Amino acid sequence: MEKGIDNSHYNRLYNDLFWTWPIISPPEDYIEEGEFFIKQIRKYQKSEVKTLLNLGSGGGHVDWVLKREFQITGIDLSDNMLNLARGLNPEAEYIRGDMRTVRLDRIFDAVIFHDAINYMTTPEDLKAAFRTAYEHLKSGGLLLTFVEEWKERFVQNKGNIFTKTKDDIEITFMDNCYDPDPSDTEYEYTIVYLIRKNKKLDIQYDFHRAGLFPLDFWQFSLNEVGFKVFGVEKMPISHENNDVLPVYIGQKI
């Protein structure tokens, strides 16, 4: 399997299973994260932030919160996720593109990476995504990115299980994190879906590759691209077993 962001040939969540996303991870789950991003932008901004670029915007769920404060432009590789985002946030602009290489010939007041940054599986990919952010920011503009998994805290075979329902559909979601080679910078993320429509069971699975770097490498990469890193804030994620994740806030100098 090819390394890098393009997992489309086996990442079914963004293909035939995309319709499950608003059920297993509804927009309401992102209120806490979206409000956290808004708070940090207001805390660190040196000038007013009106326009925001979301690199890896997915189904637009965090944008559903952010659009209260900002004019949103989202970039994603999945046409299915882009269509979900457009339906949820018709006032925002969504464009198909790769966060490592896309160039819009526009600048923004702030850029964020949400959990899609997790698909950067090599140091080169991670730095390329940060360069994209840098190229799209005004001087003094802010970048926010958070780390979902990192080397120092990775737990082999960590998993979660939960059930969500909508109308006559019930989905039990089970995931597993596994690192087959601790010497590289990626891990495997496998999902099993127990989908019941009118109580009739359909079992599906999905497989992803995600990045796994030492925590210090995130700040090193941001500095190397040219960002001044203010520090690391701690973002609570109550809908993910009350996890707390590090958020790096950088400024384009």
N, C-alpha and C positions, 0 to 999 in steps of 0.2 A: 504494500500500500504506500502511496506517495505521501511524503511528509509535507507539512505546510497547511495552509488554511482550507484548501479546496478538498473537503471531505465528501463532496456531493455524491460520489458513487457508492458510498456506504452509510452516509449520515441520513437516515430515513426521516428524522424529525423535520428536516427542512425540505423533504420531498413528499412521499405519500402519507406520512404521519403528521404533517404540519397541522392538520385540523385539530389534533389533540392539544396543541399548545395553549389556546385560551382556556381549556378545561383544567389541565394539570398545573398551569402556572398563570392564573388570571391576572389582569391588570391591577386588581385590588391588592395583590401581594407585593406590588412595587411602590406603594405609597411611601413606606418608610425609607426605602432607598432613594426614591426621587426627591423627597423632602430633604434627605441628607445631602444630596448633590447640590440642591438649591442653596442650602445653608452654607456649604463650603465655598461655593462660588461667590456668594455675597460676602463671606468673611475675607476672602483673599483677593477679590477683584481690586485692581488699581484704577480702573475706569468702568463705566457702566457696561454690563453685559446684557445685550439684547439678542444676539444671534448665537446659536449653538449648533455645532456639527456633532452628530452621534455616529461614530464609526463602528459598524457592527450592530445596527439598530434592531435586528431581529423582527419580532412581531409588533414592535412599537410600544411595549407595555410600560417601560420607564418613561418614554416620551409622553405618555398619557398624563403623567404627573408633571413633567418638566414644561409642557406646553402652557401651563398656567403662567409661567414667568418668562419664557423665551420663545423666539421664533426658531423652529426646529427644522433642520435638514438631516435626513438619515441616509446612511449608506449600508447596503447589505448585498451579499451574493445570491441569496435565495429569493427567487421571484415569488414563491408562495408566501414567505414571510413578509416581503414588501407589500404584497396585496393585503395581508392581514393588517399591517401597519397603516396602510392608506385607508382601510375601512374604519379603523379605530380612531385615527387622527387625520381627518380630511383636511385640516388646516395646515398640516405639515407637508414638507416636500420629501419624497423618497426616491432614491436613485440607485440603480444596480451598480455595484462596483466592489472591488477588492480593496480592503483597508490598507494593504501593503503598497498598492500602486496607483490608486485612484487620484486624479488631479482635477479639481473643479474650476480652476482659475478664478477662485473667489477666496476671500478671507473671512474669518469668523471671530467673534469675541471670545468664544470658549469652544473647546473640543472635549468630548468624553469618550472613553471606552467603557462599555458595560461588560457583561460576561463573555462576549464574543472574542475579546482579547485572549481568552483562555485557549483559543485555537492556534495561537502562535506557538509552534512546537520546536522552533530552532532559534538561536540567538539572532540570526540574520532576519528571520520573519518578525521577531519582536521589535528590533531596531527599525526595520522598514515601516512598520505600522506607526512607530513614534515619529519617524521622519514625515510621514503623511500628515500627522497631526501638526507638526511644526510648520510645514509648508502652508497649511490652511489657517494659521493663526495670525492675527494682527500682532504687532510689537506690543509686548506687555500682556498678551492674551493668556488665558489659563487652560491647562490640560488637567483632567482628572481621570485616573485609571485605578482600578482595584485588582488585587491579586486573590484568585479563588483557591489555588493550591500552590504550595511551594515546598522545596526539598526538605527544609528543616522540620516540617510538621506533617509530611505525607504519611498516611497510615495505609499499609497494604490491606486490600480487600475491605476497605471502608465502604459501607453501604447505607442506603436510606430506603424506607418504604412508607408510602402514604396512599390514601385513596381520595379521589375527587369525583364529584357527580355534577351532572348538568342534564336537566330534563330526564330522558330515559337512558342516559349514558352514564356508566360508572367505570372509572379507570383506576386501577391499582398500579402504581408506579414503583418499580424496584430498580435500584442502580447499584453499581459496583465499580470501585476504582482499583486498578491493578497496574503496578509498574513492573513489566517483564525484564527491564534492563536499567538498573539504577545508574549506570554510567552515562546514559544519554539524557536528553532534556524533554522527554515526553512520557505520558502514561496513557493507559487504556481506560475508557469510560464506557461501560456497557449498561444498557437499559432493557428491562423486560416490562412490557405492558400487558396487563390483564384487562382487556376491554370487554365490557358487558353492555350490549344493547338489548334492552328488554330482557335482561338476565341471561342472554345467550352469550357464551364466552368465546372470545377471539384472542389468542395469544400472539403477540408481536414482539420483536426485539429490535434493538438499534445498537450501533457501535460507533464510538468517536475516538479520536486521538486528541489529546490536549497537552499543553505545555507544562513543564515542571522545572523551574529554575530556582536557584538559591535566592532568597529574598533580597539580598544586597545587589543582585544582578539587575533588578528592576531599576533601582536608583542609578546604578552605573550606566545602564543603557540610556536612560533619560538624560543624564549629564552629557554623555558622549554625543547625543544628537544635538544638544545645545540648550536644553532646558535648565533653568534654575529650579531646584526642588526645594520647596518650602519645608517639607517634612511629611510625616505620615499621620493621617487621621485614622481613627478606628470606626468602621461602619458596622452597626448591628444589623443582623439579618434574622429577624424573628421567625420568618416563615421557613428558614433552613436550620431547624434545631437550635435556634438562638445563637448562631455562629457570629463571630466578630471578624471582619476582614480588614486588612490594611489598604488604605486609599492614598495613593501618591498624588500630591498637588504640585504641578510644575508651572513655570511661567516662561514664555518665550522672551528671551532677552533681546 
